[in-house]
Amino acid sequence: MVESIASRLRGNAAATRAVSAPLSRWHYVAALALGALNTLSFAPTPHGGWLELAIFAALFAWLTRTTGWKSAALTGGAFGFGNLVTGVWWLYVSMHHYGEMAAPLAIAALVLFSLYLALYPAFSAALWSCCAGHAAAAARDDRPFSPTWHGALAFASAWALGEWLRGTVFTGFPWLASGYAQVDGPFAGFAAIGGVYGVGWVLALAAALLVQGADAWRAQRRMSALLPVCVVLAVIAAGLLLTRVAWTQPSQSPLTVRILQGNVKQEMKFDEAGVRAALDEYEQMITAHAADLIVTPETAIPLLPQQFPETFARSLRTFADNTGSSLLIGALGATVTPDGRYTDETNSFFGITPNTRLLYRYDKHHLVPFGEFVPWGFHWFVQLMNIPLGDLARGAPVQQAFTVRGQPIDVDICYEDIFGEEIARTLRKAANPAGVLVNASNLAWFGDTIALDQHLQMARMRTLETGRPLLAATNTGTTAVIDARGHVTHRLPPFTTGQIEAKVQAMTGRTPYITVGNTLVLLGSLALLAFGFAFGTGRGTGGRRQDSGRR
């Protein structure tokens, strides 16, 4: 048996009650089911942030039943696995249907990956237990942890820290970070201050305070129940009111844009017939009529610019010069050696500016593991799939913006727009920060799954964090225009060929999140956890409880 953290015990009778009964395996099964239910908080569920608040309150209430850091970690890990295996099941579609991996191996890979991701909520729950566990409730029942103010702050801080680690370690995978479900929820207004992890911190705090209020109400301590509930209501009101704050302001005149969705099937995208069809289709769509900016999806033309047919390249250049249209074309990049060989292929965007022969280039920096680069020791795994772009070179972390009619445009590709700190860093370091964000993706890898709506939801979070509109250009969906307040103003149906024509207002100025990034949330969380660990109620006094762990 492993001793749990120190607890304040009141007399021998309380000490006897303090040894809680072993937790049933059904406790962990319920935590797993709760995690699976949390997937419904995310897109495409409308206003799922309210559901997520209720689920997180249930999660925290479930954690208060644990008897030490081990059982807390198992509870958090079960919740995380349930959430992530049901939330990213579309990876099976990528690996099996498009990567041609055998179904049993694809299922095993999905389960193992979800188990890895579940380590982070397990870490958060264990950290909360170590920093906030105490026996304020020991005098009246056998629960080792009682909801308190410092316990609520520690839960919020541990949860935010765990999600940040999940989004950072081994290049990071912040998909389904809890803050994303709040895009249409009560805490969306905090995105401009603390980013997606700050929103998750506020969510976890509010959930824990609701449990604290309910606990005090059951104990017939009415006044003690009132204050945490009032704080939650105040936080909700603040989150709703903050969405009305104009952190950025319009800059110059609106741009006319056209965003193209070619709907090229993934299974034919890289074969000769598919490339030929894409060249014909996008040439026709691009040159249909003028706009200040015309954007294609990621690798719309899966060739190097040097490999573009001369007629195609000349047609685009002539159209840009004659109409004053700027073009952003998704294609492949490479370094040309002195002997004419192509090395260090990149996933790139090329920009054509009217009446200049300079070609803008953006190279994707944050690559997808196993899809665009192969982690050390995993080449055998990638060889089990049929992936045409398996090991690419990286672009620089911060690259220059593309300029359209004197207005800078920041470009990123697919996976990169789920890393808000990197976009904020680019805006923070720019001498003339961009007023519009552009993301180009090829979501055909995920088929007709919830991944499409989840990706759009994350793009909306980027607009809330930065106070800037975003143009999402995708191959099969979801192509959209999102304004600076996170509202989708235009959207094409998935798996259709078409285009969006819109006017987009560039913005200037900085949100607090652009200025400080994740620093505020991380330093604040570490400070609160250290305070809870050092000065939490009951540390260093009385007896100790036995951690039941897993039975």
C-alpha positions as CSV (number, residue, x, y, z in Angstrom):
1,M,0.0,0.0,0.0
2,V,1.2,3.5,-0.8
3,E,0.6,6.3,1.6
4,S,-1.4,9.2,0.2
5,I,-0.8,12.8,1.0
6,A,-1.0,14.2,4.5
7,S,-4.5,14.9,5.8
8,R,-5.9,16.7,8.9
9,L,-7.8,14.2,11.0
10,R,-10.0,15.0,13.9
11,G,-9.7,12.5,16.7
12,N,-9.7,8.8,16.6
13,A,-13.2,8.4,15.3
14,A,-12.5,10.6,12.3
15,A,-9.2,8.8,11.8
16,T,-11.1,5.5,11.6
17,R,-13.5,6.9,9.0
18,A,-10.6,8.4,7.1
19,V,-9.6,5.0,5.7
20,S,-12.0,4.9,2.8
21,A,-13.2,1.8,1.1
22,P,-11.4,0.6,-2.0
23,L,-12.7,2.2,-5.2
24,S,-14.6,-0.2,-7.4
25,R,-13.5,-0.7,-11.0
26,W,-16.9,0.7,-11.9
27,H,-15.6,4.0,-10.6
28,Y,-13.1,4.0,-13.5
29,V,-15.6,2.7,-16.0
30,A,-17.8,5.6,-15.1
31,A,-14.9,8.0,-15.6
32,L,-14.2,6.5,-19.0
33,A,-17.9,6.9,-20.0
34,L,-17.9,10.5,-18.8
35,G,-14.9,11.2,-21.0
36,A,-16.6,9.6,-24.0
37,L,-19.7,11.8,-23.3
38,N,-17.4,14.9,-23.3
39,T,-16.7,14.3,-27.0
40,L,-20.3,15.5,-27.6
41,S,-19.2,18.9,-26.2
42,F,-17.1,19.6,-29.3
43,A,-18.1,20.3,-32.8
44,P,-20.4,19.6,-34.5
45,T,-22.5,19.9,-31.3
46,P,-23.9,23.5,-31.2
47,H,-23.1,25.4,-27.9
48,G,-21.4,22.4,-26.5
49,G,-19.5,24.5,-24.0
50,W,-22.5,24.4,-21.6
51,L,-22.5,20.6,-21.8
52,E,-18.8,20.6,-21.2
53,L,-19.2,22.7,-18.0
54,A,-21.6,20.1,-16.6
55,I,-19.3,17.2,-17.6
56,F,-16.3,18.8,-15.9
57,A,-18.3,19.4,-12.8
58,A,-19.1,15.7,-12.8
59,L,-15.4,14.9,-13.4
60,F,-14.3,16.9,-10.5
61,A,-17.0,15.5,-8.2
62,W,-15.7,12.0,-9.3
63,L,-12.1,13.0,-8.5
64,T,-13.2,14.0,-4.9
65,R,-14.0,10.3,-4.4
66,T,-10.4,9.2,-5.0
67,T,-8.1,8.3,-2.1
68,G,-4.8,9.5,-3.3
69,W,-2.7,10.4,-6.3
70,K,-2.8,6.9,-7.8
71,S,-6.6,6.6,-7.9
72,A,-6.8,10.2,-9.0
73,A,-4.4,9.5,-11.9
74,L,-6.4,6.4,-12.9
75,T,-9.6,8.4,-12.8
76,G,-8.2,11.3,-14.9
77,G,-6.6,8.8,-17.3
78,A,-9.8,6.9,-17.8
79,F,-11.7,10.2,-18.5
80,G,-9.0,11.2,-21.0
81,F,-8.9,7.9,-22.8
82,G,-12.7,7.9,-23.1
83,N,-12.6,11.4,-24.5
84,L,-9.7,11.0,-26.9
85,V,-10.4,7.6,-28.3
86,T,-14.0,8.7,-29.3
87,G,-12.9,12.2,-30.3
88,V,-10.1,11.2,-32.7
89,W,-11.4,7.9,-34.0
90,W,-11.2,9.5,-37.4
91,L,-7.4,8.6,-37.3
92,Y,-8.6,5.1,-38.1
93,V,-10.1,6.4,-41.3
94,S,-6.8,8.1,-42.2
95,M,-4.7,5.0,-41.5
96,H,-7.0,2.3,-42.8
97,H,-9.1,3.8,-45.6
98,Y,-6.5,6.2,-47.1
99,G,-3.2,4.9,-45.7
100,E,-4.2,1.3,-46.5
101,M,-3.1,0.0,-43.1
102,A,-4.6,-3.3,-42.0
103,A,-7.7,-2.7,-39.9
104,P,-6.5,-4.5,-36.8
105,L,-3.2,-2.6,-36.9
106,A,-5.1,0.7,-37.4
107,I,-7.4,0.0,-34.4
108,A,-4.4,-1.0,-32.3
109,A,-2.5,2.2,-33.3
110,L,-5.6,4.4,-32.4
111,V,-6.0,2.7,-29.0
112,L,-2.3,3.0,-28.2
113,F,-2.1,6.6,-29.3
114,S,-5.2,7.4,-27.2
115,L,-3.6,5.7,-24.2
116,Y,-0.6,7.9,-24.6
117,L,-2.7,11.0,-24.8
118,A,-4.6,9.9,-21.7
119,L,-1.3,10.2,-19.7
120,Y,-1.7,13.9,-19.7
121,P,-5.1,14.1,-17.9
122,A,-3.8,11.4,-15.6
123,F,-0.9,13.6,-14.8
124,S,-3.2,16.6,-14.2
125,A,-5.4,14.6,-11.8
126,A,-2.4,13.2,-9.9
127,L,-0.9,16.7,-9.7
128,W,-4.1,18.1,-8.3
129,S,-4.3,15.3,-5.7
130,C,-0.7,16.0,-4.6
131,C,-1.2,19.8,-4.4
132,A,-4.8,20.0,-3.1
133,G,-5.8,16.8,-1.3
134,H,-6.9,17.2,2.3
135,A,-9.5,15.9,4.7
136,A,-11.7,18.9,5.5
137,A,-14.7,16.5,4.9
138,A,-13.3,13.7,7.1
139,A,-15.4,14.7,10.1
140,R,-18.6,14.0,8.3
141,D,-17.9,11.3,5.7
142,D,-15.1,9.2,4.3
143,R,-14.1,11.2,1.3
144,P,-10.4,12.0,1.3
145,F,-10.7,15.2,-0.7
146,S,-13.2,18.0,0.0
147,P,-13.9,20.7,-2.5
148,T,-12.3,23.9,-1.3
149,W,-11.1,27.2,-2.8
150,H,-7.5,26.2,-3.0
151,G,-8.5,22.8,-4.4
152,A,-10.5,24.4,-7.2
153,L,-7.6,26.7,-8.1
154,A,-5.3,23.7,-8.1
155,F,-7.6,21.7,-10.3
156,A,-7.8,24.5,-12.8
157,S,-4.0,24.9,-12.8
158,A,-3.2,21.2,-13.0
159,W,-5.7,20.8,-15.9
160,A,-4.3,23.7,-17.9
161,L,-0.7,22.5,-17.3
162,G,-1.5,19.0,-18.5
163,E,-3.2,20.2,-21.6
164,W,-0.3,22.5,-22.4
165,L,2.1,19.6,-22.0
166,R,-0.1,17.5,-24.4
167,G,0.1,20.3,-26.9
168,T,3.9,20.6,-26.6
169,V,5.7,17.4,-25.8
170,F,6.9,15.4,-28.8
171,T,5.8,18.3,-31.1
172,G,2.4,18.3,-29.4
173,F,-1.1,17.2,-30.2
174,P,-3.6,19.7,-28.7
175,W,-6.6,18.4,-30.6
176,L,-9.7,18.4,-28.3
177,A,-8.1,20.7,-25.8
178,S,-11.0,21.5,-23.5
179,G,-11.1,25.2,-24.3
180,Y,-12.1,24.5,-27.9
181,A,-15.6,23.4,-26.9
182,Q,-16.1,26.9,-25.4
183,V,-16.0,28.7,-28.8
184,D,-19.7,29.0,-28.5
185,G,-19.8,28.5,-24.7
186,P,-19.8,30.8,-21.7
187,F,-16.0,31.2,-21.5
188,A,-15.2,32.2,-25.1
189,G,-14.4,35.8,-24.1
190,F,-11.3,34.6,-22.1
191,A,-9.6,33.4,-25.3
192,A,-8.2,36.8,-26.2
193,I,-6.6,36.9,-22.7
194,G,-5.3,33.4,-22.0
195,G,-5.8,31.5,-25.3
196,V,-7.3,28.0,-25.5
197,Y,-5.4,26.8,-22.4
198,G,-6.6,29.9,-20.4
199,V,-10.2,29.1,-21.4
200,G,-9.6,25.5,-20.2
201,W,-8.3,26.9,-16.9
202,V,-11.5,29.0,-16.4
203,L,-13.7,26.0,-17.3
204,A,-12.0,23.7,-14.8
205,L,-12.2,26.4,-12.1
206,A,-15.9,27.0,-12.6
207,A,-16.6,23.3,-12.6
208,A,-14.8,22.8,-9.4
209,L,-16.5,25.7,-7.7
210,L,-19.9,24.3,-8.7
211,V,-19.0,21.1,-6.9
212,Q,-17.8,23.0,-3.9
213,G,-21.1,24.9,-3.7
214,A,-23.1,21.7,-4.1
215,D,-21.0,20.0,-1.4
216,A,-21.6,22.9,1.0
217,W,-25.3,22.8,0.2
218,R,-25.6,19.1,1.0
219,A,-23.9,19.8,4.3
220,Q,-26.5,22.5,5.0
221,R,-23.9,25.2,5.0
222,R,-26.0,27.6,2.9
223,M,-23.8,30.7,3.1
224,S,-20.7,28.6,2.3
225,A,-22.5,27.3,-0.8
226,L,-23.6,30.7,-2.0
227,L,-20.1,32.3,-2.5
228,P,-18.6,29.8,-5.0
229,V,-21.8,29.7,-7.0
230,C,-21.8,33.5,-7.2
231,V,-18.2,33.4,-8.4
232,V,-19.1,31.0,-11.1
233,L,-22.0,33.2,-12.2
234,A,-19.6,36.2,-12.2
235,V,-17.1,34.3,-14.3
236,I,-19.8,33.3,-16.8
237,A,-21.0,36.9,-17.0
238,A,-17.4,38.1,-17.6
239,G,-16.8,35.5,-20.3
240,L,-20.0,36.6,-22.1
241,L,-19.2,40.3,-21.7
242,L,-15.6,39.9,-22.9
243,T,-16.8,38.6,-26.3
244,R,-18.0,42.2,-26.8
245,V,-14.6,43.8,-26.2
246,A,-12.9,45.0,-29.4
247,W,-9.3,44.2,-28.8
248,T,-8.4,45.0,-32.4
249,Q,-9.6,47.6,-34.9
250,P,-10.3,47.6,-38.7
251,S,-7.2,48.4,-40.8
252,Q,-7.5,49.9,-44.3
253,S,-10.3,48.9,-46.7
254,P,-11.8,45.4,-46.9
255,L,-10.2,42.9,-49.3
256,T,-12.3,40.9,-51.8
257,V,-11.4,37.2,-51.6
258,R,-12.2,34.0,-53.4
259,I,-11.5,30.7,-51.6
260,L,-11.5,27.6,-53.8
261,Q,-12.6,24.1,-52.9
262,G,-11.7,21.6,-55.6
263,N,-13.0,18.5,-54.0
264,V,-10.3,16.2,-55.4
265,K,-10.7,12.7,-54.1
266,Q,-7.8,11.7,-51.8
267,E,-7.3,8.3,-53.5
268,M,-6.6,10.0,-56.9
269,K,-4.9,13.2,-55.6
270,F,-1.3,12.1,-56.3
271,D,-1.7,9.9,-59.3
272,E,-1.1,11.2,-62.8
273,A,-4.7,11.4,-63.8
274,G,-5.6,13.2,-60.5
275,V,-2.8,15.7,-60.9
276,R,-3.9,16.5,-64.5
277,A,-7.5,16.9,-63.3
278,A,-6.4,19.2,-60.5
279,L,-4.4,21.4,-62.9
280,D,-7.3,21.8,-65.3
281,E,-9.9,22.4,-62.5
282,Y,-7.8,24.9,-60.5
283,E,-6.7,26.8,-63.6
284,Q,-10.4,27.2,-64.6
285,M,-11.4,28.2,-61.0
286,I,-8.6,30.6,-60.4
287,T,-9.0,32.5,-63.7
288,A,-12.8,32.7,-63.6
289,H,-12.8,36.3,-62.4
290,A,-10.7,38.7,-60.4
291,A,-10.4,39.3,-56.6
292,D,-7.9,40.9,-54.4
293,L,-6.9,37.5,-53.1
294,I,-7.6,34.0,-54.4
295,V,-6.7,31.0,-52.3
296,T,-6.4,27.3,-53.1
297,P,-6.2,24.4,-50.6
298,E,-3.1,22.7,-49.3
299,T,-1.2,20.9,-52.1
300,A,-4.0,21.8,-54.5
301,I,-1.3,21.2,-57.1
302,P,0.9,18.3,-55.8
303,L,3.9,19.4,-57.9
304,L,6.9,21.6,-57.5
305,P,6.5,25.0,-59.2
306,Q,9.4,23.9,-61.5
307,Q,7.2,21.0,-62.6
308,F,4.1,23.1,-63.4
309,P,3.1,22.8,-67.1
310,E,4.2,26.0,-68.9
311,T,0.7,26.7,-70.1
312,F,-0.6,26.5,-66.5
313,A,2.0,28.8,-65.1
314,R,1.7,31.3,-67.9
315,S,-2.1,31.4,-67.5
316,L,-1.9,32.1,-63.8
317,R,0.7,34.8,-64.2
318,T,-1.1,36.5,-67.1
319,F,-4.4,36.5,-65.1
320,A,-2.7,38.0,-62.0
321,D,-1.1,40.8,-64.0
322,N,-4.1,41.6,-66.1
323,T,-6.6,41.6,-63.2
324,G,-4.5,42.8,-60.2
325,S,-5.4,39.6,-58.4
326,S,-2.9,38.0,-55.9
327,L,-2.8,34.2,-55.8
328,L,-1.9,31.8,-53.1
329,I,-1.3,28.3,-54.5
330,G,-0.8,25.2,-52.4
331,A,2.0,23.1,-53.9
332,L,5.3,21.3,-53.0
333,G,8.6,23.1,-52.5
334,A,12.2,21.9,-52.6
335,T,15.8,23.0,-52.6
336,V,17.5,22.8,-56.0
337,T,21.1,21.6,-55.8
338,P,23.8,22.9,-58.2
339,D,23.5,19.7,-60.3
340,G,19.7,20.2,-60.7
341,R,18.5,17.7,-58.2
342,Y,15.5,18.4,-55.8
343,T,16.1,17.9,-52.1
344,D,14.4,18.7,-48.8
345,E,10.8,18.7,-50.1
346,T,8.4,20.9,-48.2
347,N,4.7,21.4,-47.9
348,S,4.4,24.9,-49.2
349,F,2.3,27.9,-50.3
350,F,3.4,30.0,-53.3
351,G,2.1,33.5,-53.8
352,I,1.9,35.3,-57.1
353,T,1.7,39.1,-56.8
354,P,0.5,41.2,-59.8
355,N,3.1,42.7,-62.0
356,T,6.2,41.3,-60.2
357,R,8.2,38.3,-60.9
358,L,9.0,37.7,-57.3
359,L,7.4,34.4,-56.0
360,Y,6.3,34.4,-52.4
361,R,7.0,31.1,-50.6
362,Y,5.8,29.8,-47.2
363,D,7.1,26.4,-46.0
364,K,5.1,24.5,-43.4
365,H,7.0,24.4,-40.1
366,H,4.9,22.3,-37.7
367,L,4.7,19.0,-39.5
368,V,2.3,16.1,-38.8
369,P,4.1,13.1,-37.1
370,F,3.9,10.0,-39.3
371,G,2.2,12.0,-42.1
372,E,4.9,14.6,-42.9
373,F,7.8,13.5,-40.8
374,V,8.8,10.2,-39.3
375,P,9.8,10.2,-35.6
376,W,13.0,8.3,-34.8
377,G,12.5,4.6,-34.7
378,F,9.1,4.6,-36.4
379,H,10.0,4.2,-40.1
380,W,8.6,0.6,-39.8
381,F,5.2,2.0,-38.8
382,V,5.1,4.5,-41.7
383,Q,6.0,1.7,-44.1
384,L,2.8,0.0,-43.2
385,M,0.8,2.8,-44.8
386,N,0.7,4.3,-48.3
387,I,1.5,7.9,-47.6
388,P,2.9,9.9,-50.5
389,L,4.5,12.7,-48.4
390,G,6.1,10.8,-45.5
391,D,9.3,12.7,-44.6
392,L,9.4,16.5,-45.4
393,A,11.7,19.3,-44.4
394,R,10.5,22.0,-42.1
395,G,10.2,25.7,-42.8
396,A,11.4,28.4,-40.4
397,P,9.3,29.0,-37.2
398,V,8.6,32.6,-38.2
399,Q,8.3,33.5,-41.8
400,Q,7.4,36.6,-43.7
401,A,3.8,37.5,-44.5
402,F,2.3,37.6,-47.9
403,T,1.3,41.1,-49.0
404,V,-2.0,41.9,-50.8
405,R,-2.7,45.5,-51.7
406,G,-0.3,46.7,-49.0
407,Q,-1.9,44.5,-46.3
408,P,0.1,41.6,-44.8
409,I,-1.5,38.2,-44.7
410,D,-0.3,35.4,-42.4
411,V,-0.3,31.9,-43.9
412,D,-0.2,28.5,-42.2
413,I,-1.0,25.0,-43.5
414,C,-3.4,22.5,-42.1
415,Y,-2.2,21.1,-38.7
416,E,-0.4,24.4,-37.9
417,D,-3.6,26.3,-37.0
418,I,-4.2,24.2,-33.9
419,F,-1.1,25.7,-32.3
420,G,-2.3,29.1,-31.2
421,E,1.0,30.1,-29.5
422,E,2.9,29.8,-32.7
423,I,0.4,32.0,-34.6
424,A,0.5,34.5,-31.7
425,R,4.3,34.4,-31.8
426,T,4.4,35.2,-35.5
427,L,2.1,38.2,-35.0
428,R,4.1,39.3,-31.9
429,K,7.5,39.3,-33.7
430,A,6.3,40.9,-36.9
431,A,7.3,44.6,-37.5
432,N,4.0,45.0,-39.4
433,P,1.7,42.2,-38.1
434,A,-0.7,40.6,-40.5
435,G,-4.4,41.7,-40.3
436,V,-5.8,38.5,-41.9
437,L,-5.0,34.8,-41.2
438,V,-5.1,32.1,-44.0
439,N,-5.1,28.4,-43.4
440,A,-5.0,25.9,-46.2
441,S,-5.8,22.3,-45.5
442,N,-6.4,18.9,-47.2
443,L,-8.9,17.3,-44.8
444,A,-9.8,14.6,-47.4
445,W,-7.5,12.3,-45.2
446,F,-10.3,12.2,-42.6
447,G,-13.3,11.4,-44.9
448,D,-16.7,12.5,-43.8
449,T,-16.1,12.5,-40.1
450,I,-16.3,14.9,-37.1
451,A,-12.6,15.9,-37.8
452,L,-13.8,18.5,-40.3
453,D,-16.0,20.3,-37.9
454,Q,-13.5,20.0,-35.1
455,H,-10.8,21.6,-37.3
456,L,-13.1,24.5,-38.1
457,Q,-13.8,24.9,-34.4
458,M,-10.1,25.2,-33.7
459,A,-9.7,27.7,-36.5
460,R,-12.5,29.8,-34.8
461,M,-10.5,29.8,-31.6
462,R,-7.5,31.3,-33.4
463,T,-9.7,34.3,-34.5
464,L,-10.8,34.8,-30.9
465,E,-7.2,34.6,-29.6
466,T,-5.8,37.1,-32.2
467,G,-8.8,39.3,-33.0
468,R,-8.3,38.7,-36.7
469,P,-10.4,37.0,-39.4
470,L,-9.4,33.7,-40.9
471,L,-9.8,32.2,-44.4
472,A,-10.0,28.4,-44.4
473,A,-9.3,26.9,-47.8
474,T,-9.8,23.1,-47.9
475,N,-9.9,20.4,-50.5
476,T,-13.1,18.7,-49.5
477,G,-14.4,20.7,-46.6
478,T,-14.8,22.7,-44.5
479,T,-14.0,25.8,-46.5
480,A,-15.1,28.9,-44.7
481,V,-14.6,32.6,-43.7
482,I,-14.4,33.4,-40.0
483,D,-14.6,36.9,-38.8
484,A,-12.5,38.5,-36.1
485,R,-15.1,37.5,-33.4
486,G,-15.1,33.8,-34.3
487,H,-18.3,33.8,-36.3
488,V,-18.5,31.7,-39.5
489,T,-19.8,34.1,-42.1
490,H,-19.4,31.9,-45.1
491,R,-19.1,28.1,-45.5
492,L,-19.2,25.6,-48.4
493,P,-20.8,22.2,-47.9
494,P,-18.3,19.4,-47.6
495,F,-17.6,17.2,-50.6
496,T,-18.7,19.8,-53.2
497,T,-16.8,21.7,-55.8
498,G,-17.2,25.4,-55.4
499,Q,-15.9,28.7,-54.1
500,I,-16.6,31.4,-51.5
501,E,-16.7,35.0,-52.6
502,A,-16.5,37.5,-49.7
503,K,-15.2,40.8,-48.4
504,V,-12.8,40.5,-45.5
505,Q,-11.8,43.3,-43.1
506,A,-8.2,43.2,-42.0
507,M,-7.6,44.1,-38.3
508,T,-4.8,45.8,-36.5
509,G,-3.8,45.8,-32.8
510,R,-2.9,43.2,-30.2
511,T,-5.0,41.1,-28.0
512,P,-3.4,40.3,-24.6
513,Y,-2.8,36.7,-25.8
514,I,-0.8,38.0,-28.8
515,T,1.4,40.0,-26.3
516,V,2.1,37.2,-23.7
517,G,1.0,34.0,-25.4
518,N,0.7,31.1,-22.9
519,T,3.0,32.7,-20.4
520,L,0.3,34.1,-18.2
521,V,-1.6,30.8,-17.9
522,L,1.6,28.7,-17.3
523,L,3.2,31.0,-14.7
524,G,-0.1,31.5,-12.9
525,S,-0.8,27.8,-12.8
526,L,2.7,26.9,-11.5
527,A,2.4,29.5,-8.8
528,L,-1.0,28.3,-7.7
529,L,0.1,24.7,-7.7
530,A,3.2,25.5,-5.7
531,F,1.1,27.5,-3.2
532,G,-1.4,24.6,-2.8
533,F,1.4,22.1,-2.3
534,A,3.2,24.2,0.3
535,F,0.3,25.6,2.2
536,G,-2.7,23.4,1.4
537,T,-5.0,22.7,4.4
538,G,-3.8,19.9,6.5
539,R,-0.4,19.3,5.0
540,G,2.1,18.0,7.5
541,T,-0.5,17.3,10.3
542,G,-2.4,14.4,11.6
543,G,-2.5,11.0,10.2
544,R,-2.4,9.7,6.6
545,R,-4.8,7.8,4.5
546,Q,-4.2,4.7,2.5
547,D,-4.4,5.0,-1.2
548,S,-6.7,2.3,-2.5
549,G,-5.4,2.7,-6.0
550,R,-6.8,0.1,-8.5
551,R,-8.3,-3.0,-7.1
